[in-house]
């Protein structure tokens, strides 16, 4: 964070100083909420959670070098006390972003946010110092903490914005007002919470409503609900996609036998070829979104294509492809799942597994509400249509629906199996996998199926899986 004195921070957040001998002492380290991340000069933010209260760590973090604690009550060590810690954190982020004057890029969407954010960051940092959201810390706490890591040298700040209801993105853009706003898609992720895709579109479109007139809305030309958001902004509109009407588009898209996509990138400034290191055709849309942002920020088609071709995965458990010594390929895509990302992962598996046996180890897609049965059934059926060799559905009711969809799609469905938990899936796979097989592991984060992938990659161990 840029250096601010404790007195300045107290004024910004509307707090009172307690047990601070010298309010002119600067915060020179990061702003953190995890006591293990404290370094000399840090500001520790004390959140009171259901299981852990950050205030209990106040003395320890100051002993470890923290300049002070941002707290909701006096803690006996240097502290800035506020009525609401979360609101104060947001106010501090808003102040720092305004002082820095960096170009802020914000993105949202139902699927692909984190992968696209990682691509944008890898492209832009070739041009200038770039700070971006780590992992998917895209909520009202993670977003300001990320923004506060920016310094005076930061040219681009790339922030992922998530939403679980109307007004969430409006709140986040109030903390960190974007100059460029990117909307990837409107799918069915969290549809159970929103109540329908139209409501999801209403929430995601809050991002483009927050843009200034001299800003840019980057919108997916291939998604009608996203494209319609052009009417909700006074900013310039830049379209990306495979549509002929897109300003930034892809031609000659193909998926190599490895499952990695290649295409001809067209931008208003020129065209260039891209061959990606990432796996799955869905990354073409993500790459086009990143290319559109980079083009708007002055990069040439050749510069963008080279950066996209060299970009890798920066976030864990998202189409991580690992080949074991015995030739078994494990695709760990277990960080999260929704119907759109599940379909994309299955298509990637089918492409990677040409001429090989393929396994889809799948679990629940959460927060689908009344659509849960139909969506799980449809994924099971798609696995059959893609000729995936065997479906292993892991878990309870939703997994049963996956298996039933595969069974009802045709005779191949008899190759599907329903197991109770992650350990049962590992036991099955260890007994039946053979050289050259390709295994995809994917489910919503709450299922914890990454443990299956990790167990399969733990060579020489027969230890049990600790399932969530």
C-alpha positions as CSV (number, residue, x, y, z in Angstrom):
1,X,0.0,0.0,0.0
2,X,1.1,3.6,-0.5
3,X,2.5,4.9,2.8
4,X,-0.1,6.6,5.0
5,X,0.2,7.6,8.6
6,X,-2.0,6.1,11.3
7,X,-3.6,9.6,11.7
8,X,-4.3,9.8,8.0
9,X,-5.9,6.4,8.0
10,X,-8.0,7.2,11.1
11,X,-9.3,10.3,9.3
12,X,-10.1,8.4,6.1
13,X,-12.1,5.7,7.8
14,X,-13.7,7.9,10.4
15,X,-12.1,6.1,13.3
16,X,-10.6,6.9,16.7
17,X,-7.0,6.1,17.7
18,X,-6.3,4.1,20.8
19,X,-3.0,3.3,22.5
20,X,-1.1,4.9,19.7
21,X,1.9,6.9,21.1
22,X,2.7,8.5,17.8
23,X,-0.1,8.9,15.2
24,X,2.4,10.0,12.6
25,X,3.8,6.5,12.4
26,X,3.3,5.3,8.8
27,X,1.8,2.0,7.6
28,X,4.5,0.8,5.2
29,X,3.5,-2.8,4.8
30,X,0.4,-4.5,3.4
31,X,-3.1,-4.4,4.8
32,X,-4.0,-8.0,5.9
33,X,-6.7,-9.9,7.7
34,X,-4.7,-13.1,8.3
35,X,-2.4,-12.8,11.3
36,X,0.1,-15.1,9.6
37,X,0.6,-12.6,6.8
38,X,1.7,-9.8,9.1
39,X,5.1,-8.2,8.4
40,X,6.7,-5.1,9.9
41,X,4.6,-2.0,9.1
42,X,1.4,-3.9,8.3
43,X,-2.1,-2.8,9.2
44,X,-4.0,-5.8,10.6
45,X,-7.8,-5.8,9.9
46,X,-9.7,-7.6,12.8
47,X,-12.8,-9.2,11.6
48,X,-15.1,-11.0,14.1
49,X,-16.2,-14.2,12.5
50,X,-18.4,-17.0,13.6
51,X,-15.5,-19.2,14.6
52,X,-12.5,-16.9,14.9
53,X,-12.3,-13.3,16.2
54,X,-9.4,-11.3,14.7
55,X,-9.4,-9.1,17.8
56,X,-8.0,-12.0,19.8
57,X,-4.8,-11.8,17.7
58,X,-4.2,-8.1,18.2
59,X,-1.3,-8.4,20.7
60,X,0.4,-11.1,18.6
61,X,0.3,-9.1,15.4
62,X,1.7,-5.9,17.0
63,X,4.4,-8.0,18.5
64,X,5.1,-9.4,15.0
65,X,5.6,-5.8,13.7
66,X,2.1,-4.6,12.7
67,X,1.9,-0.8,13.0
68,X,-1.7,-1.0,14.3
69,X,-5.0,-2.9,14.2
70,X,-8.2,-1.8,12.5
71,X,-10.7,-2.9,15.0
72,X,-14.3,-2.5,16.2
73,X,-13.2,-2.1,19.9
74,X,-10.1,-1.2,21.8
75,X,-7.7,-4.1,22.0
76,X,-4.9,-2.9,24.4
77,X,-2.4,-2.3,21.6
78,X,-2.2,0.4,18.9
79,X,-5.6,0.5,17.1
80,X,-7.9,2.5,14.9
81,X,-11.4,1.8,16.2
82,X,-14.3,2.1,13.9
83,X,-18.0,1.2,14.1
84,X,-17.9,-1.2,11.1
85,X,-14.6,-2.8,10.1
86,X,-15.7,-3.9,6.7
87,X,-17.0,-0.4,5.8
88,X,-13.8,1.1,7.0
89,X,-11.7,-1.2,4.9
90,X,-13.8,-0.2,1.9
91,X,-13.3,3.5,2.6
92,X,-9.6,3.0,2.9
93,X,-9.5,1.2,-0.5
94,X,-11.6,3.9,-2.1
95,X,-9.2,6.6,-0.8
96,X,-6.1,4.8,-2.0
97,X,-7.4,4.0,-5.5
98,X,-8.4,7.7,-6.0
99,X,-5.0,8.9,-4.9
100,X,-3.1,6.5,-7.1
101,X,-5.0,7.3,-10.3
102,X,-4.3,3.9,-11.8
103,X,-6.4,2.5,-14.7
104,X,-8.8,0.2,-13.1
105,X,-10.2,-2.7,-15.0
106,X,-13.1,-4.6,-13.4
107,X,-14.7,-7.8,-14.7
108,X,-17.7,-10.0,-13.9
109,X,-19.6,-12.9,-15.4
110,X,-21.3,-16.2,-14.5
111,X,-18.3,-18.3,-15.6
112,X,-14.6,-17.8,-16.4
113,X,-14.0,-14.7,-14.3
114,X,-10.9,-15.9,-12.6
115,X,-9.3,-17.5,-15.7
116,X,-10.0,-14.3,-17.7
117,X,-8.7,-12.1,-14.9
118,X,-5.5,-14.1,-14.9
119,X,-5.2,-13.7,-18.7
120,X,-5.7,-10.0,-18.6
121,X,-3.1,-9.6,-15.9
122,X,-0.5,-11.7,-17.8
123,X,-1.1,-9.6,-21.0
124,X,-1.1,-6.2,-19.3
125,X,1.9,-6.7,-17.1
126,X,4.0,-7.0,-20.3
127,X,3.1,-3.3,-20.9
128,X,3.3,-1.9,-17.3
129,X,3.2,-2.8,-13.6
130,X,-0.1,-4.6,-12.9
131,X,-1.9,-5.6,-9.7
132,X,-4.7,-8.1,-9.9
133,X,-7.0,-10.2,-7.7
134,X,-5.3,-13.3,-6.3
135,X,-7.4,-16.4,-6.9
136,X,-11.1,-15.4,-6.7
137,X,-11.0,-13.0,-3.8
138,X,-13.8,-11.0,-5.5
139,X,-16.1,-10.0,-2.6
140,X,-16.5,-7.0,-0.3
141,X,-13.5,-8.1,1.7
142,X,-11.1,-9.6,-0.9
143,X,-11.6,-6.8,-3.4
144,X,-10.5,-3.9,-1.2
145,X,-7.6,-5.9,0.2
146,X,-6.4,-6.5,-3.4
147,X,-6.8,-2.8,-4.3
148,X,-4.8,-1.8,-1.2
149,X,-1.8,-3.8,-2.6
150,X,-1.4,-1.3,-5.3
151,X,1.5,1.2,-5.1
152,X,2.6,4.4,-6.8
153,X,4.2,2.3,-9.5
154,X,1.0,0.4,-10.4
155,X,-0.3,1.3,-13.8
156,X,-3.1,-1.2,-14.1
157,X,-5.4,-2.6,-11.4
158,X,-7.4,-5.6,-12.5
159,X,-10.2,-6.6,-10.1
160,X,-12.6,-9.5,-10.4
161,X,-16.1,-8.7,-9.0
162,X,-18.5,-11.4,-7.8
163,X,-22.2,-11.1,-7.0
164,X,-24.7,-13.1,-5.1
165,X,-27.5,-10.6,-5.4
166,X,-28.7,-7.3,-6.8
167,X,-26.6,-4.4,-5.6
168,X,-23.5,-6.4,-4.8
169,X,-21.5,-5.2,-7.9
170,X,-22.9,-1.6,-7.4
171,X,-21.3,-1.7,-3.9
172,X,-18.0,-3.0,-5.2
173,X,-17.8,-0.4,-8.0
174,X,-18.4,2.3,-5.4
175,X,-15.3,1.2,-3.6
176,X,-13.1,0.9,-6.7
177,X,-14.6,2.8,-9.6
178,X,-13.6,1.2,-12.9
179,X,-12.5,2.9,-16.1
180,X,-13.0,-0.3,-18.1
181,X,-15.8,-2.7,-17.3
182,X,-15.9,-6.3,-18.8
183,X,-18.9,-8.6,-18.7
184,X,-18.1,-12.1,-19.8
185,X,-21.5,-13.9,-19.8
186,X,-24.8,-14.5,-18.1
187,X,-25.2,-18.1,-17.2
188,X,-26.9,-20.2,-14.6
189,X,-24.3,-20.0,-11.8
190,X,-26.0,-19.0,-8.5
191,X,-29.4,-19.0,-10.4
192,X,-31.0,-20.5,-7.2
193,X,-30.0,-17.3,-5.3
194,X,-30.9,-14.9,-8.1
195,X,-34.1,-16.5,-9.3
196,X,-33.5,-16.4,-13.0
197,X,-31.0,-15.4,-15.8
198,X,-32.7,-12.0,-16.2
199,X,-32.0,-11.2,-12.6
200,X,-28.4,-12.3,-13.0
201,X,-28.1,-10.0,-16.0
202,X,-29.6,-7.1,-14.0
203,X,-26.9,-7.7,-11.3
204,X,-24.0,-8.1,-13.7
205,X,-25.0,-5.0,-15.7
206,X,-24.4,-2.9,-12.6
207,X,-20.7,-2.9,-13.7
208,X,-21.3,-1.1,-17.0
209,X,-23.7,1.3,-15.2
210,X,-20.8,2.4,-13.0
211,X,-18.6,3.4,-15.9
212,X,-17.8,7.0,-16.6
213,X,-18.6,8.6,-20.0
214,X,-14.9,8.4,-21.0
215,X,-14.7,4.7,-19.9
216,X,-15.2,1.6,-21.9
217,X,-17.7,-1.3,-21.6
218,X,-16.2,-4.5,-23.0
219,X,-19.2,-6.8,-23.8
220,X,-19.6,-10.4,-25.1
221,X,-21.2,-10.1,-28.6
222,X,-22.1,-13.8,-28.5
223,X,-24.3,-13.5,-25.4
224,X,-27.5,-11.7,-26.0
225,X,-28.1,-10.7,-22.4
226,X,-24.6,-9.2,-22.2
227,X,-24.8,-7.5,-25.5
228,X,-28.0,-5.8,-24.4
229,X,-26.1,-4.1,-21.6
230,X,-24.8,-1.6,-24.1
231,X,-28.0,0.3,-23.5
232,X,-27.2,0.6,-19.8
233,X,-24.0,2.6,-20.1
234,X,-22.9,6.0,-21.4
235,X,-19.4,4.6,-21.9
236,X,-17.9,3.5,-25.2
237,X,-18.8,-0.1,-26.1
238,X,-16.3,-2.6,-27.4
239,X,-17.6,-6.0,-28.4
240,X,-15.6,-9.3,-28.4
241,X,-16.6,-12.8,-29.5
242,X,-16.8,-15.0,-32.6
243,X,-19.6,-13.0,-34.1
244,X,-18.8,-11.1,-37.3
245,X,-20.0,-7.9,-35.6
246,X,-17.4,-8.2,-32.8
247,X,-14.7,-5.6,-32.7
248,X,-12.3,-8.2,-31.3
249,X,-13.0,-11.6,-32.7
250,X,-11.6,-15.1,-33.4
251,X,-11.5,-16.9,-36.7
252,X,-10.4,-20.4,-37.6
253,X,-10.9,-21.7,-34.1
254,X,-9.8,-25.2,-33.6
255,X,-9.0,-27.5,-30.7
256,X,-5.7,-29.4,-31.0
257,X,-5.5,-33.1,-29.9
258,X,-4.0,-31.9,-26.7
259,X,-7.2,-30.0,-25.9
260,X,-5.4,-26.6,-26.3
261,X,-7.2,-24.0,-28.6
262,X,-5.7,-22.0,-31.4
263,X,-7.3,-19.2,-33.5
264,X,-6.7,-16.1,-35.6
265,X,-7.1,-13.0,-33.4
266,X,-8.6,-10.0,-35.1
267,X,-8.5,-6.5,-33.4
268,X,-9.2,-3.1,-34.9
269,X,-5.4,-2.6,-35.0
270,X,-4.5,-5.9,-36.8
271,X,-4.6,-9.7,-36.7
272,X,-2.3,-12.3,-35.3
273,X,-2.3,-16.1,-34.5
274,X,-2.8,-17.5,-31.0
275,X,-2.0,-21.0,-29.8
276,X,-2.9,-21.2,-26.1
277,X,-1.2,-23.2,-23.3
278,X,-4.5,-23.5,-21.5
279,X,-6.9,-26.4,-22.1
280,X,-10.4,-26.2,-23.4
281,X,-12.2,-24.3,-26.2
282,X,-14.0,-22.1,-23.6
283,X,-10.7,-20.3,-23.1
284,X,-11.1,-18.7,-26.6
285,X,-13.8,-16.5,-25.3
286,X,-11.8,-15.7,-22.2
287,X,-8.8,-14.8,-24.4
288,X,-10.9,-12.6,-26.6
289,X,-12.1,-10.7,-23.6
290,X,-8.5,-10.2,-22.4
291,X,-7.5,-9.1,-25.9
292,X,-10.3,-6.5,-26.1
293,X,-9.1,-5.0,-22.8
294,X,-5.5,-5.0,-23.9
295,X,-6.4,-3.4,-27.2
296,X,-8.3,-0.7,-25.5
297,X,-5.2,0.0,-23.4
298,X,-3.0,0.4,-26.5
299,X,-1.4,-3.0,-27.1
300,X,-1.0,-4.2,-30.7
301,X,-2.5,-7.5,-32.0
302,X,1.0,-9.1,-32.2
303,X,1.8,-8.1,-28.6
304,X,-1.5,-9.4,-27.4
305,X,-1.3,-12.7,-29.4
306,X,2.2,-13.4,-28.0
307,X,1.1,-12.7,-24.4
308,X,-1.9,-15.0,-24.8
309,X,0.1,-17.8,-26.4
310,X,2.5,-17.7,-23.4
311,X,0.0,-17.3,-20.6
312,X,-0.5,-20.1,-18.1
313,X,-2.9,-20.8,-15.3
314,X,-2.2,-18.6,-12.2
315,X,-5.0,-20.0,-10.0
316,X,-5.2,-23.5,-8.5
317,X,-7.4,-26.4,-9.6
318,X,-8.6,-24.8,-12.8
319,X,-8.0,-27.3,-15.7
320,X,-4.6,-28.2,-14.1
321,X,-3.3,-31.0,-16.4
322,X,-0.7,-33.4,-14.9
323,X,0.6,-36.6,-16.5
324,X,1.7,-39.3,-14.1
325,X,4.7,-41.5,-14.7
326,X,2.4,-44.3,-15.8
327,X,0.9,-42.2,-18.5
328,X,-2.4,-41.4,-16.8
329,X,-3.4,-37.8,-17.3
330,X,-5.2,-36.1,-14.4
331,X,-7.2,-32.9,-15.1
332,X,-7.9,-31.1,-11.8
333,X,-10.7,-28.6,-12.5
334,X,-12.3,-29.0,-9.1
335,X,-12.2,-25.4,-7.8
336,X,-15.8,-24.8,-8.8
337,X,-18.5,-25.8,-11.2
338,X,-21.6,-24.6,-12.9
339,X,-23.5,-25.9,-15.9
340,X,-21.5,-23.8,-18.4
341,X,-18.1,-24.6,-17.0
342,X,-19.0,-28.3,-16.6
343,X,-20.0,-28.5,-20.3
344,X,-16.8,-26.8,-21.3
345,X,-14.6,-29.1,-19.2
346,X,-16.3,-32.2,-20.6
347,X,-15.7,-31.0,-24.2
348,X,-12.1,-30.4,-23.3
349,X,-11.9,-33.9,-21.9
350,X,-13.3,-35.4,-25.0
351,X,-10.8,-33.6,-27.2
352,X,-7.8,-34.5,-24.9
353,X,-8.9,-38.1,-24.8
354,X,-9.1,-39.0,-28.5
355,X,-8.0,-42.5,-28.9
356,X,-7.7,-43.0,-25.1
357,X,-10.1,-44.0,-22.3
358,X,-11.6,-40.9,-20.6
359,X,-13.1,-40.6,-17.1
360,X,-15.3,-37.8,-15.8
361,X,-15.3,-37.7,-12.0
362,X,-18.1,-35.2,-11.3
363,X,-19.9,-33.9,-8.3
364,X,-22.6,-31.5,-7.3
365,X,-23.1,-28.1,-9.0
366,X,-24.3,-26.0,-6.1
367,X,-26.8,-23.1,-5.9
368,X,-28.9,-24.0,-8.9
369,X,-32.3,-24.0,-7.0
370,X,-35.2,-25.4,-9.0
371,X,-32.9,-25.9,-12.0
372,X,-30.7,-28.4,-10.2
373,X,-32.4,-31.6,-11.4
374,X,-32.5,-30.6,-15.0
375,X,-29.0,-29.2,-15.1
376,X,-27.4,-32.3,-13.4
377,X,-29.4,-34.6,-15.7
378,X,-28.2,-32.6,-18.8
379,X,-24.5,-32.9,-17.8
380,X,-24.9,-36.6,-17.4
381,X,-26.4,-36.9,-20.8
382,X,-23.7,-34.7,-22.4
383,X,-21.0,-37.0,-21.1
384,X,-22.7,-39.8,-23.1
385,X,-23.0,-37.7,-26.2
386,X,-19.3,-36.8,-26.0
387,X,-18.4,-40.5,-25.7
388,X,-16.7,-40.1,-22.4
389,X,-15.7,-43.6,-21.4
390,X,-16.9,-43.6,-17.9
391,X,-18.8,-41.2,-15.6
392,X,-18.1,-41.5,-11.9
393,X,-20.8,-39.4,-10.1
394,X,-19.6,-38.6,-6.5
395,X,-21.9,-37.6,-3.6
396,X,-25.6,-37.6,-2.8
397,X,-28.8,-36.6,-4.6
398,X,-27.2,-34.4,-7.3
399,X,-24.6,-37.0,-8.1
400,X,-27.5,-39.5,-8.5
401,X,-29.1,-37.2,-11.0
402,X,-25.8,-37.0,-13.0
403,X,-25.7,-40.8,-13.1
404,X,-29.3,-41.1,-14.0
405,X,-29.0,-38.6,-16.9
406,X,-26.2,-40.7,-18.3
407,X,-28.1,-43.9,-17.9
408,X,-31.2,-42.5,-19.6
409,X,-29.3,-41.1,-22.5
410,X,-28.5,-44.5,-23.9
411,X,-26.8,-47.9,-23.4
412,X,-23.5,-46.2,-22.7
413,X,-25.0,-44.9,-19.5
414,X,-24.4,-48.4,-18.1
415,X,-20.8,-47.4,-17.9
416,X,-21.7,-44.7,-15.4
417,X,-21.4,-45.3,-11.7
418,X,-22.6,-43.5,-8.5
419,X,-20.3,-43.5,-5.5
420,X,-20.9,-42.1,-2.1
421,X,-17.8,-40.0,-1.5
422,X,-14.3,-39.0,-2.6
423,X,-12.6,-41.9,-1.0
424,X,-14.9,-44.4,-2.8
425,X,-14.1,-42.6,-6.1
426,X,-10.3,-42.9,-5.4
427,X,-10.6,-46.6,-4.5
428,X,-12.5,-47.2,-7.8
429,X,-10.1,-45.3,-9.9
430,X,-7.0,-46.9,-8.3
431,X,-8.4,-50.3,-9.2
432,X,-9.5,-49.6,-12.7
433,X,-7.2,-46.9,-14.2
434,X,-4.7,-48.0,-16.8
435,X,-1.9,-46.5,-18.7
436,X,-3.0,-43.7,-21.0
437,X,-6.3,-42.9,-19.4
438,X,-7.4,-39.3,-19.0
439,X,-9.3,-38.3,-15.8
440,X,-11.3,-35.1,-15.3
441,X,-12.2,-34.1,-11.7
442,X,-14.8,-31.4,-11.3
443,X,-17.5,-30.2,-8.9
444,X,-18.5,-27.2,-6.9
445,X,-16.0,-26.0,-4.3
446,X,-18.0,-27.2,-1.4
447,X,-17.7,-30.8,-2.5
448,X,-13.9,-30.8,-2.2
449,X,-13.2,-33.1,-5.1
450,X,-9.7,-31.7,-5.5
451,X,-8.8,-34.4,-2.9
452,X,-9.5,-37.0,-5.6
453,X,-7.1,-35.4,-8.0
454,X,-4.5,-35.0,-5.3
455,X,-4.8,-38.6,-4.3
456,X,-4.4,-39.8,-7.8
457,X,-1.3,-37.7,-8.2
458,X,0.3,-38.8,-4.9
459,X,2.4,-41.5,-6.3
460,X,3.3,-44.4,-4.0
461,X,0.8,-43.5,-1.4
462,X,-2.4,-45.4,-0.4
463,X,-3.5,-42.9,2.2
464,X,-7.1,-42.1,2.7
465,X,-8.7,-39.1,1.2
466,X,-10.1,-36.5,3.6
467,X,-13.3,-35.5,2.0
468,X,-15.3,-32.4,2.7
